């Protein structure tokens, strides 16, 4: 009797178990059906196919391979393009019947953009659901579009970019506008001195300013004809964030046929010396000095490097290592970390290392110290009645410590120190540059002048004469921040001085070796950016400021 009851109970529980399993199976199938409704099998197939093709440097309905196909092959198959445009040295040809735009440089296809019907039916959330979070997200905005760009590094050589309208409350899950399969244009073999002509070597020693917010004929000549080594931009060049990126992209494209990539520099110190547009202002160095927190100073430097890199710059004329010892100083003031040499040293070096951490080259300035001047070197030549011993007791301390910590670029200031050199300001003085900076402090890195068009120089010296004196004194780079004519005069004067024997070519080679070395170390290139995410940068600023 008991056995029969046990069997009945077991059978009952077995029926219940089967019922529960069937119910769970139905629920699971329901969930899978919901997922398949959310991302259809067709969408999964097309997205997967696009990624598979991108891994080979290709895209849908297109037989060409980026980095390999010659543009002539495209025209042979598809005929003449309906539209054609130029972005620097890159040429983009639109083949409207194929829904494709092909970018090429030096006749080689490096960018294929597709806007086929299949692609334009894919939603933002579909991409992420199928392939996960992208490696990078950027934005681009101008008068016509406001876009989000999802970037997937599909291989070491190829990137896949999904370009969509920026999500909004009205349209939180937009459809794709077009995709891009992209490869970096190869810069060619590593450049050495033997690859450069004398004209090209002297060009590397010029850091030039340009006019305008777009590429001009003068700027094209400065880059392509005179082949300068660096370009500095100012507030007048930078109106909006994406306009700034577009200008830098055009500069890089113009330089793409030159043998050596450019230094792209800016004065971005924080506080009142801030050139980048649309960004929340960082604190002044004086405010950082009041806080006196080494980790905070490092964080500010890291943020400066991140900002510059996001825009496309690779060099920052910062930090200031001048000691604010003269309260009447009209040019340094709150740009200094303070009047204490140890504080200026520690905080300045932390900012320098923060900038370096983002693969941006910091430039410490203004050697041998601009903090005790009573006049602005933009307007006239400051005179400081200090001996070498006086400098060693104060002004030189931060520079010496920074050199010991591996600084790579030092800017020389336009300051006359009659007790050391009664004839030449520091930026043109062999006694100060070779005698103090090189020999006494043991500095082996790059030395660059402050802007040679400042009145501290041009009120006394002709620009070409000043450029030659700067090189003879030991500067590796001459900064000519204003006017095309001045850039050409400076370069031509140095070139002529070499040809006449006033400056030896060996002396030129010493400087160019240093320049090529640091450009290689920081992996400078002509790679273009799609845009800059201002919101993300400002969020980073607010986070470090505790807002």
C-alpha positions, 0 to 999 in steps of 0.5 A: 500500500505504501509503495503504491502511494510513493509511486503516485507521489513520484509521478505527481512531482514528475508531472509538475517538473515537466510542466515547469520545464516546458513553461521555462522553455516557452519563456526562453523562446519568447525572450529569444523571439524578442531579441530577434525582433529587436535586432533582426537576422538580416541586420545581424547578417549585414553588420557581421558582413561589413565587419568581415569585409573591413578586416580585409580593407573592403566594404560592401558592393565594392571590390577595391582594397584600401591601401592597395587599389590605385584610383585609376582602377576605380575609374576603369571599373566605374567611370568618371566620378560625378563629384570631386573634392579636395581636403589638403592633399587628399582627393575625394571622388563621389560615385553616386550610382554606387553610393560610394565616395573614394578618398585617395592620396598619391593615387592610392585609395585609403578611405572608402565611404559607403552609404548604401540602402542596406547600411542606412537601415542599421540603427545605432543600438543595432551596431552596439548590440551586435559588435559591442562598444566601439574603441572610440567615439568622436563627434563632428559638427558644422553648419550642416551636420551634427554627427556621432562617429563610432570607431572600431579598430578591426585590425592593426591596419584598418579602421571601421567608422560608423557615422550617424546623426547625434542621438537626441531626445527626439531620435535616441536611436538614429540610423547610420548615414554612412560607413568608412573603411579607413587606413592611415596613409603610410609615411614611408621609411624613417627619415635620416639626415642623409635623406634631406637636402640643405634647404629641407634641413634648414626648414626643419629649424623654423617654427612658423606662424600662419594667418587665417582660420582656413588653409591659405596660399601663404600657408601652403607655400610655408609648408610645401615650398619652404618645408618648415619643421613646425606650425604654431597656431593662435587664438585668431586661427581657432574660432570653433572646435571642429573648425580648428580640427579641420584646419589642422587636418588641412595642414597635415594633408599639405605636409603629407608629401614632405619627408618629415611630419610637423610639430604642431604647437600652441600656447596652452598654459591654462588660465588666461593663456588658453587658445583652444576654443569651446573649452572650460578654462583651467585654473592659472598656474598661480591658483595651482600654486596656492593649492600646492598639490603635486598630483593635482598639477600632474592631473592638469598637465595630463588634461592639457595633453589630452586636450591638445591631442584631441584637437590634433596638436603634438606640442605645448609651449608650456609649462612656465617655469619662471619664478614670479619674484617681481610683483611689478612683472607685467607679463608673467604674474599668474602664469607662474606657480609662485615666488618659491623656487622649490614650489615652482620646480615641483609643480612645473615638473609635474605639469610637464610630466602630465603633458608628456603622459599624453604623448604631447611634447611639453616646452619649458619656458622662458630660460633663464627666467623671465620672472624678475622683469619689469617690462613686457618683452612683446613691447620692449627688451627687458633688462635684468641686472643679475649675475650668474651667481644670482641666477643660480640662487633662484631663476635657474633652479626650476630649469636645472631640476626639470633638465634632471627630470628629462625635459626635452624642449627648452624655450629661451627668453628675450631678456638682456643680462648685461652682467653675463652678456651685455650685447645679446639677449638670452635668446641670441646669447652664446654665453647663456645658451652654450655656456650656461644651458648646454655646458653648466646645466648639461642640457642635451635636448632641443632649444627653441627661441621665443617668438622672434617677431616680438619687439624685444628683438625686432626693435634692435635686430633685423629678423634675418640677422636675429635668426642667424645669431640665434642659430650661432648661439646654439638654438635648434629652432627659431620661432617666427610666429607672425607674418609670411615675409618674416618666416621666409627672411629667417629661413633664407638668412640661415640658408645663406649663412651656411652657404657662405660658411658663417654657419657650418652644415655640421652645426645645422646637422646637430640641430636637425638630428635632435629634431628628427629624434624627438619627432620619431620618439613621439611618433609624429605623423600626418594622421587626420582626426574626424573631430573633437568631443568637446563635451567629453573634454569639458566633463574631464575638466569638471571632474578634475576641478571637482565640479 
